[in-house]
Amino acid sequence: MTEHHLLTQRTARYYTLGTPADQITDLWIVCHGYGQLARYFIRHFALLDNGHTLIVAPEAFSRFYLDGFLGRVGATWMTKEDRLAEIEDQATYLNTLLQTQLQQLPKNVRVTIVGFSQGGATVSRWLASGAAPVHRLILWAASFPENIDFTSGKAAFANLPVAIVYGTQDEFITPDSLQKKQQLMNTLGIEPKTFTFEGGHTLHAATLMKINSEL
């Protein structure tokens, strides 16, 4: 048996808050976590919709029923199956999305990338390729992937402000995972700013606004 790959087109779905215009100063690309959908995830960022900010929430390609074969649907960025092809497809998708938005915005717009949970690993792999013009990275309740290309990654993350955010009751965040994440980032020359809040595996409005003002 021989495995093959065929390059084909996919229709990607994304949601926005705000309208591209000359007065836009900030573009946020926000990537959801495992089992979420972009149209619900983007609502957490509505407080940034001030007439000068455009928020864009891409949705992962793979969707599935969250419970059995009916009911609520979620999306996932990838699984362990055929992961290298998935990673390449994600980078192509997100690069295309970002460039499409930038073409409609002022040249000096500030680009902020947010990855929540599984979305954090997705955006980290994407940015490690060095192809995306980014000014800030926010990794929220996210694991930093261990298999990043450290050669290209060092250049991609150089001088990039990075925030690590998590709730103090997040069941997926442990002292061991935090230490491992810090070691990986040190290898890439990343010195993240850490933000915490009282809560679990979720976003937090007040902390989001604090990061926006301090990062």
Backbone as CSV, one residue per row, in Angstrom:
resi,resn,N_x,N_y,N_z,CA_x,CA_y,CA_z,C_x,C_y,C_z
1,MET,0.849,-1.196,0.000,0.000,0.000,0.000,0.883,1.243,0.000
2,THR,0.550,2.210,-0.847,1.319,3.447,-0.970,0.438,4.643,-0.646
3,GLU,0.931,5.489,0.217,0.182,6.698,0.572,0.470,7.810,-0.432
4,HIS,-0.568,8.565,-0.784,-0.427,9.677,-1.725,-1.096,10.913,-1.156
5,HIS,-0.722,12.074,-1.687,-1.374,13.322,-1.339,-1.769,14.062,-2.617
6,LEU,-2.927,14.664,-2.579,-3.436,15.422,-3.720,-3.790,16.822,-3.237
7,LEU,-3.194,17.827,-3.853,-3.484,19.207,-3.492,-4.805,19.626,-4.118
8,THR,-5.731,20.107,-3.274,-7.045,20.495,-3.760,-7.495,21.752,-3.035
9,GLN,-8.537,22.396,-3.510,-9.040,23.604,-2.868,-10.020,23.263,-1.754
10,ARG,-10.030,24.093,-0.723,-10.999,23.993,0.352,-11.654,25.357,0.548
11,THR,-12.907,25.352,0.940,-13.589,26.597,1.280,-13.449,26.821,2.780
12,ALA,-12.751,27.883,3.152,-12.518,28.191,4.558,-13.546,29.215,5.033
13,ARG,-13.979,29.061,6.275,-14.953,29.982,6.851,-14.282,30.822,7.933
14,TYR,-14.607,32.111,7.954,-14.115,32.972,9.022,-15.141,34.053,9.302
15,TYR,-15.015,34.666,10.477,-15.955,35.692,10.919,-15.187,36.955,11.277
16,THR,-15.846,38.097,11.179,-15.197,39.363,11.494,-16.074,40.228,12.388
17,LEU,-15.418,41.066,13.165,-16.046,42.164,13.889,-15.319,43.429,13.452
18,GLY,-16.080,44.437,13.017,-15.473,45.636,12.471,-15.452,45.582,10.957
19,THR,-15.121,46.704,10.358,-15.126,46.836,8.898,-13.796,47.406,8.425
20,PRO,-13.166,46.800,7.426,-11.921,47.359,6.896,-12.119,48.810,6.449
21,ALA,-11.239,49.695,6.898,-11.352,51.115,6.578,-10.021,51.794,6.873
22,ASP,-9.897,53.041,6.424,-8.647,53.776,6.631,-8.365,54.057,8.101
23,GLN,-9.409,54.091,8.936,-9.203,54.402,10.348,-8.839,53.194,11.197
24,ILE,-8.738,52.024,10.592,-8.353,50.828,11.344,-6.863,50.901,11.692
25,THR,-6.577,50.804,12.982,-5.191,50.830,13.448,-4.700,49.466,13.907
26,ASP,-5.658,48.564,14.217,-5.293,47.254,14.751,-6.068,46.141,14.071
27,LEU,-5.343,45.099,13.712,-5.940,43.875,13.172,-5.624,42.742,14.127
28,TRP,-6.680,42.054,14.578,-6.521,40.890,15.443,-6.958,39.648,14.676
29,ILE,-6.078,38.645,14.616,-6.431,37.324,14.101,-6.534,36.407,15.309
30,VAL,-7.732,35.885,15.575,-7.964,35.113,16.810,-8.363,33.678,16.448
31,CYS,-7.594,32.725,16.931,-7.797,31.318,16.568,-8.353,30.527,17.750
32,HIS,-9.474,29.883,17.521,-10.212,29.172,18.557,-9.505,27.900,19.015
33,GLY,-10.057,27.296,20.067,-9.528,26.055,20.602,-10.263,24.838,20.075
34,TYR,-9.881,23.684,20.589,-10.455,22.405,20.164,-11.956,22.358,20.464
35,GLY,-12.729,21.942,19.464,-14.157,21.751,19.653,-14.972,23.026,19.639
36,GLN,-14.357,24.150,19.278,-15.082,25.416,19.215,-15.398,25.786,17.770
37,LEU,-16.279,26.755,17.605,-16.586,27.328,16.302,-16.269,28.819,16.337
38,ALA,-15.820,29.339,15.210,-15.345,30.720,15.160,-16.434,31.731,15.474
39,ARG,-17.677,31.463,15.084,-18.728,32.469,15.284,-19.060,32.678,16.761
40,TYR,-18.813,31.683,17.572,-18.995,31.837,19.013,-17.732,32.382,19.676
41,PHE,-16.601,31.914,19.220,-15.326,32.329,19.803,-15.101,33.829,19.640
42,ILE,-15.453,34.372,18.494,-15.168,35.782,18.216,-15.937,36.717,19.153
43,ARG,-17.025,36.230,19.725,-17.821,37.078,20.622,-17.031,37.523,21.849
44,HIS,-16.038,36.743,22.238,-15.205,37.112,23.387,-14.392,38.376,23.122
45,PHE,-14.265,38.758,21.858,-13.434,39.900,21.495,-14.261,41.120,21.096
46,ALA,-15.559,41.056,21.331,-16.448,42.152,20.942,-16.084,43.454,21.654
47,LEU,-15.519,43.379,22.832,-15.147,44.581,23.571,-14.015,45.355,22.890
48,LEU,-13.334,44.736,21.936,-12.278,45.425,21.181,-12.820,46.148,19.949
49,ASP,-14.082,45.919,19.634,-14.695,46.475,18.427,-15.044,47.946,18.679
50,ASN,-14.047,48.813,18.464,-14.169,50.229,18.824,-14.141,51.176,17.624
51,GLY,-14.255,50.628,16.421,-14.188,51.454,15.229,-12.794,51.584,14.664
52,HIS,-11.781,51.210,15.461,-10.384,51.285,15.010,-9.722,49.905,14.975
53,THR,-10.494,48.886,15.298,-9.952,47.525,15.374,-10.795,46.579,14.528
54,LEU,-10.129,45.753,13.744,-10.789,44.699,12.974,-10.389,43.366,13.580
55,ILE,-11.374,42.565,13.971,-11.120,41.252,14.563,-11.558,40.187,13.562
56,VAL,-10.687,39.240,13.299,-10.952,38.177,12.332,-10.746,36.830,13.015
57,ALA,-11.768,35.978,12.949,-11.696,34.652,13.578,-11.797,33.564,12.518
58,PRO,-10.669,32.974,12.119,-10.720,31.844,11.188,-11.224,30.590,11.883
59,GLU,-11.844,29.717,11.125,-12.334,28.452,11.671,-11.532,27.298,11.084
60,ALA,-11.182,26.349,11.924,-10.433,25.174,11.469,-11.230,24.390,10.438
61,PHE,-10.532,23.709,9.557,-11.175,22.974,8.468,-12.024,21.797,8.939
62,SER,-11.545,21.091,9.960,-12.175,19.821,10.340,-13.259,20.037,11.395
63,ARG,-14.488,19.660,11.058,-15.603,19.801,11.987,-16.136,18.418,12.359
64,PHE,-16.751,18.342,13.546,-17.262,17.060,14.020,-18.367,17.315,15.031
65,TYR,-19.216,16.310,15.237,-20.241,16.401,16.271,-19.585,16.216,17.635
66,LEU,-19.926,17.084,18.562,-19.313,17.042,19.880,-19.825,15.885,20.730
67,ASP,-21.027,15.407,20.406,-21.611,14.322,21.198,-22.390,13.393,20.271
68,GLY,-21.792,12.288,19.932,-22.471,11.313,19.064,-22.526,11.769,17.613
69,PHE,-23.720,11.651,17.022,-23.868,11.924,15.593,-24.836,13.065,15.300
70,LEU,-25.278,13.760,16.333,-26.217,14.867,16.160,-25.887,15.975,17.162
71,GLY,-26.519,17.136,16.973,-26.386,18.199,17.957,-25.265,19.168,17.640
72,ARG,-24.638,19.655,18.699,-23.628,20.699,18.562,-22.411,20.205,17.789
73,VAL,-21.838,21.151,17.011,-20.677,20.856,16.177,-19.503,21.707,16.640
74,GLY,-18.329,21.125,16.610,-17.100,21.845,16.913,-16.095,21.642,15.795
75,ALA,-14.973,22.321,15.908,-13.926,22.197,14.885,-12.582,21.949,15.554
76,THR,-11.699,21.306,14.836,-10.353,21.051,15.341,-9.328,21.417,14.275
77,TRP,-8.209,21.966,14.716,-7.174,22.369,13.770,-6.413,21.168,13.218
78,MET,-6.227,20.152,14.047,-5.504,18.990,13.542,-5.599,17.853,14.537
79,THR,-5.236,16.663,14.074,-5.045,15.497,14.935,-3.634,14.978,14.665
80,LYS,-3.305,13.840,15.219,-1.988,13.263,14.960,-1.899,12.655,13.557
81,GLU,-3.050,12.455,12.903,-3.077,11.797,11.597,-2.683,12.774,10.489
82,ASP,-1.672,12.401,9.712,-1.205,13.204,8.570,-0.917,14.641,9.006
83,ARG,-0.286,14.778,10.140,-0.136,16.079,10.782,0.730,17.059,10.001
84,LEU,1.769,16.575,9.311,2.637,17.485,8.577,1.895,18.181,7.433
85,ALA,1.041,17.421,6.756,0.224,18.018,5.701,-0.777,19.007,6.294
86,GLU,-1.331,18.657,7.461,-2.274,19.551,8.133,-1.588,20.872,8.499
87,ILE,-0.387,20.790,9.036,0.348,21.988,9.440,0.625,22.880,8.235
88,GLU,1.019,22.284,7.132,1.296,23.055,5.918,0.024,23.716,5.384
89,ASP,-1.081,22.982,5.413,-2.350,23.540,4.945,-2.808,24.697,5.838
90,GLN,-2.598,24.554,7.148,-2.969,25.624,8.067,-2.179,26.892,7.786
91,ALA,-0.880,26.746,7.566,-0.039,27.912,7.293,-0.475,28.612,6.014
92,THR,-0.786,27.822,4.986,-1.252,28.403,3.735,-2.565,29.151,3.934
93,TYR,-3.481,28.536,4.654,-4.783,29.124,4.957,-4.629,30.438,5.719
94,LEU,-3.862,30.419,6.806,-3.738,31.602,7.651,-2.944,32.713,6.969
95,ASN,-1.938,32.352,6.187,-1.214,33.368,5.417,-2.130,34.051,4.409
96,THR,-2.939,33.262,3.728,-3.867,33.822,2.745,-4.887,34.731,3.415
97,LEU,-5.409,34.286,4.550,-6.376,35.089,5.287,-5.763,36.412,5.736
98,LEU,-4.567,36.349,6.310,-3.914,37.559,6.788,-3.647,38.531,5.640
99,GLN,-3.112,38.036,4.539,-2.802,38.913,3.415,-4.065,39.527,2.816
100,THR,-5.142,38.760,2.805,-6.420,39.283,2.301,-6.887,40.463,3.145
101,GLN,-6.720,40.363,4.445,-7.118,41.460,5.329,-6.183,42.656,5.185
102,LEU,-4.881,42.405,5.134,-3.912,43.495,5.050,-4.077,44.326,3.779
103,GLN,-4.519,43.695,2.713,-4.726,44.422,1.458,-5.826,45.472,1.569
104,GLN,-6.679,45.331,2.582,-7.797,46.254,2.756,-7.546,47.292,3.844
105,LEU,-6.357,47.258,4.451,-6.088,48.081,5.625,-4.875,48.982,5.408
106,PRO,-4.738,50.024,6.231,-3.559,50.887,6.134,-2.268,50.097,6.323
107,LYS,-1.201,50.560,5.700,0.059,49.822,5.721,0.676,49.754,7.118
108,ASN,0.348,50.700,7.981,0.952,50.717,9.314,0.070,50.055,10.368
109,VAL,-0.894,49.234,9.948,-1.779,48.567,10.907,-0.970,47.608,11.788
110,ARG,-1.319,47.559,13.070,-0.649,46.654,14.001,-1.371,45.314,14.001
111,VAL,-0.618,44.231,13.874,-1.198,42.887,13.782,-0.958,42.130,15.082
112,THR,-2.048,41.694,15.701,-1.990,40.884,16.908,-2.565,39.507,16.609
113,ILE,-1.854,38.470,16.985,-2.311,37.096,16.790,-2.626,36.483,18.148
114,VAL,-3.816,35.884,18.257,-4.218,35.210,19.485,-4.478,33.735,19.182
115,GLY,-3.895,32.869,19.985,-4.181,31.440,19.881,-4.673,30.940,21.216
116,PHE,-5.911,30.461,21.244,-6.474,29.925,22.480,-6.410,28.403,22.465
117,SER,-5.859,27.812,23.528,-5.801,26.362,23.677,-5.149,25.727,22.442
118,GLN,-5.833,24.837,21.740,-5.247,24.204,20.552,-4.848,25.239,19.509
119,GLY,-5.573,26.341,19.463,-5.241,27.399,18.515,-3.885,28.028,18.783
120,GLY,-3.404,27.924,20.034,-2.091,28.454,20.354,-0.973,27.692,19.654
121,ALA,-1.070,26.370,19.658,-0.077,25.562,18.948,-0.145,25.824,17.451
122,THR,-1.359,26.024,16.954,-1.553,26.283,15.524,-0.868,27.572,15.105
123,VAL,-1.110,28.656,15.833,-0.509,29.933,15.432,0.997,29.939,15.666
124,SER,1.471,29.208,16.677,2.912,29.144,16.922,3.628,28.477,15.758
125,ARG,3.071,27.379,15.270,3.671,26.706,14.118,3.623,27.591,12.880
126,TRP,2.509,28.272,12.715,2.355,29.183,11.576,3.400,30.299,11.625
127,LEU,3.516,30.960,12.747,4.430,32.093,12.847,5.890,31.658,12.784
128,ALA,6.175,30.431,13.193,7.559,29.935,13.164,8.107,29.878,11.747
129,SER,7.231,29.836,10.763,7.685,29.812,9.368,8.251,31.161,8.943
130,GLY,7.923,32.213,9.701,8.466,33.536,9.410,7.787,34.273,8.282
131,ALA,6.668,33.758,7.784,6.026,34.350,6.616,5.021,35.442,6.949
132,ALA,4.638,35.547,8.218,3.562,36.459,8.599,4.107,37.708,9.295
133,PRO,3.731,38.905,8.825,4.132,40.144,9.511,3.281,40.357,10.751
134,VAL,3.865,40.135,11.918,3.111,40.160,13.173,3.812,41.077,14.169
135,HIS,3.018,41.775,14.980,3.576,42.700,15.967,3.418,42.204,17.403
136,ARG,2.406,41.356,17.663,2.193,40.823,19.019,1.605,39.425,18.916
137,LEU,1.977,38.573,19.869,1.449,37.213,19.930,0.923,36.945,21.325
138,ILE,-0.319,36.464,21.417,-0.938,36.125,22.687,-1.291,34.642,22.673
139,LEU,-0.660,33.885,23.558,-0.930,32.456,23.690,-1.750,32.259,24.961
140,TRP,-3.022,31.918,24.785,-3.956,31.878,25.915,-4.321,30.425,26.225
141,ALA,-3.977,29.977,27.424,-4.245,28.600,27.847,-3.740,27.613,26.802
142,ALA,-2.570,27.903,26.276,-2.064,27.149,25.121,-0.738,26.481,25.427
143,SER,-0.510,25.361,24.777,0.778,24.683,24.852,1.642,25.124,23.680
144,PHE,2.908,25.422,23.967,3.841,25.779,22.900,4.356,24.482,22.288
145,PRO,4.177,24.278,20.972,4.540,22.990,20.361,6.035,22.693,20.432
146,GLU,6.351,21.463,20.735,7.746,21.064,20.898,8.454,20.821,19.572
147,ASN,7.701,20.656,18.508,8.309,20.274,17.226,8.494,21.451,16.278
148,ILE,8.566,22.658,16.817,8.807,23.828,15.976,10.228,23.778,15.423
149,ASP,10.397,24.269,14.197,11.720,24.369,13.595,12.466,25.499,14.317
150,PHE,13.424,25.145,15.149,14.076,26.150,15.972,14.976,27.071,15.152
151,THR,15.436,26.611,13.996,16.290,27.458,13.165,15.496,28.638,12.614
152,SER,14.372,28.348,11.955,13.533,29.420,11.426,12.773,30.122,12.540
153,GLY,12.447,29.379,13.605,11.670,29.947,14.696,12.377,31.074,15.414
154,LYS,13.690,30.945,15.596,14.430,32.000,16.298,14.305,33.329,15.569
155,ALA,14.415,33.288,14.264,14.297,34.522,13.486,12.869,35.044,13.510
156,ALA,11.901,34.137,13.445,10.501,34.548,13.380,10.037,35.208,14.668
157,PHE,10.524,34.727,15.809,10.071,35.236,17.098,10.984,36.306,17.680
158,ALA,12.058,36.636,16.981,12.991,37.634,17.488,12.296,38.976,17.665
159,ASN,12.420,39.537,18.858,11.868,40.867,19.178,10.349,40.941,19.083
160,LEU,9.691,39.793,19.086,8.231,39.774,19.038,7.673,39.734,20.460
161,PRO,6.886,40.742,20.864,6.273,40.689,22.189,5.300,39.515,22.282
162,VAL,5.470,38.682,23.313,4.651,37.487,23.490,4.040,37.505,24.882
163,ALA,2.741,37.217,24.949,2.055,37.095,26.234,1.616,35.658,26.439
164,ILE,1.849,35.147,27.646,1.335,33.850,28.067,0.218,34.127,29.070
165,VAL,-0.966,33.566,28.818,-2.126,33.862,29.652,-2.789,32.552,30.082
166,TYR,-3.180,32.477,31.340,-3.909,31.291,31.784,-4.662,31.590,33.073
167,GLY,-5.734,30.846,33.285,-6.499,30.951,34.517,-5.869,30.114,35.607
168,THR,-5.938,30.597,36.829,-5.294,29.882,37.935,-5.988,28.572,38.279
169,GLN,-7.219,28.386,37.760,-7.933,27.127,37.976,-8.042,26.297,36.692
170,ASP,-7.214,26.609,35.729,-7.238,25.869,34.474,-6.720,24.452,34.698
171,GLU,-7.580,23.463,34.450,-7.201,22.073,34.715,-6.143,21.538,33.759
172,PHE,-5.909,22.241,32.653,-4.929,21.781,31.676,-3.549,22.406,31.884
173,ILE,-3.468,23.370,32.800,-2.203,24.056,33.050,-1.615,23.546,34.366
174,THR,-0.420,22.982,34.300,0.257,22.466,35.488,1.630,23.142,35.619
175,PRO,2.217,23.116,36.810,3.572,23.671,36.961,4.574,23.032,35.999
176,ASP,4.420,21.726,35.764,5.331,21.036,34.843,5.157,21.538,33.417
177,SER,3.910,21.718,32.976,3.680,22.187,31.612,4.157,23.622,31.438
178,LEU,4.009,24.445,32.468,4.494,25.816,32.408,6.015,25.854,32.302
179,GLN,6.676,25.007,33.060,8.141,24.957,33.022,8.629,24.505,31.650
180,LYS,7.973,23.495,31.097,8.360,22.988,29.782,8.158,24.065,28.713
181,LYS,7.047,24.770,28.815,6.759,25.835,27.861,7.825,26.931,27.941
182,GLN,8.220,27.281,29.157,9.229,28.319,29.348,10.570,27.881,28.773
183,GLN,10.928,26.613,28.946,12.191,26.107,28.413,12.209,26.167,26.896
184,LEU,11.097,25.788,26.271,11.018,25.842,24.821,11.154,27.275,24.317
185,MET,10.485,28.181,24.990,10.546,29.584,24.580,11.944,30.164,24.777
186,ASN,12.601,29.777,25.862,13.968,30.241,26.077,14.884,29.803,24.947
187,THR,14.678,28.593,24.466,15.475,28.078,23.355,15.302,28.939,22.101
188,LEU,14.096,29.490,21.945,13.799,30.351,20.794,14.107,31.823,21.063
189,GLY,14.604,32.106,22.248,14.917,33.485,22.572,13.701,34.320,22.927
190,ILE,12.598,33.659,23.264,11.365,34.366,23.610,11.328,34.620,25.117
191,GLU,11.058,35.866,25.492,10.881,36.217,26.894,9.446,36.725,27.073
192,PRO,8.503,35.815,27.315,7.093,36.197,27.362,6.731,36.972,28.621
193,LYS,5.679,37.753,28.501,5.085,38.416,29.653,3.903,37.558,30.081
194,THR,3.811,37.234,31.360,2.778,36.324,31.851,1.637,37.081,32.511
195,PHE,0.425,36.682,32.157,-0.784,37.241,32.747,-1.632,36.091,33.289
196,THR,-2.165,36.246,34.480,-3.054,35.235,35.051,-4.344,35.901,35.521
197,PHE,-5.358,35.072,35.706,-6.634,35.547,36.230,-7.286,34.414,37.012
198,GLU,-8.225,34.758,37.847,-8.965,33.758,38.604,-10.015,33.130,37.689
199,GLY,-9.798,31.883,37.323,-10.732,31.225,36.425,-10.132,29.987,35.818
200,GLY,-10.899,29.352,34.927,-10.480,28.096,34.327,-10.023,28.243,32.890
201,HIS,-10.371,27.242,32.081,-9.914,27.152,30.698,-10.856,27.983,29.815
202,THR,-10.688,29.285,29.899,-11.585,30.189,29.184,-10.901,31.529,28.971
203,LEU,-11.536,32.405,28.204,-11.052,33.768,28.067,-11.625,34.621,29.182
204,HIS,-11.019,35.772,29.398,-11.398,36.636,30.515,-11.302,38.085,30.039
205,ALA,-12.438,38.781,30.033,-12.533,40.103,29.412,-11.563,41.121,30.014
206,ALA,-11.530,41.225,31.326,-10.674,42.226,31.959,-9.199,41.962,31.670
207,THR,-8.813,40.684,31.656,-7.421,40.336,31.363,-7.086,40.640,29.913
208,LEU,-8.031,40.404,29.017,-7.809,40.723,27.601,-7.525,42.209,27.424
209,MET,-8.304,43.056,28.079,-8.098,44.494,27.965,-6.773,44.905,28.587
210,LYS,-6.377,44.259,29.678,-5.105,44.562,30.316,-3.943,44.209,29.389
211,ILE,-4.015,43.056,28.760,-2.960,42.648,27.825,-2.863,43.637,26.676
212,ASN,-3.999,44.050,26.163,-4.022,44.974,25.034,-3.330,46.290,25.371
213,SER,-3.447,46.703,26.609,-2.849,47.985,27.001,-1.386,47.861,27.428
214,GLU,-0.968,46.660,27.865,0.379,46.512,28.418,1.376,45.796,27.518
215,LEU,0.909,45.005,26.563,1.834,44.224,25.738,2.367,45.071,24.587
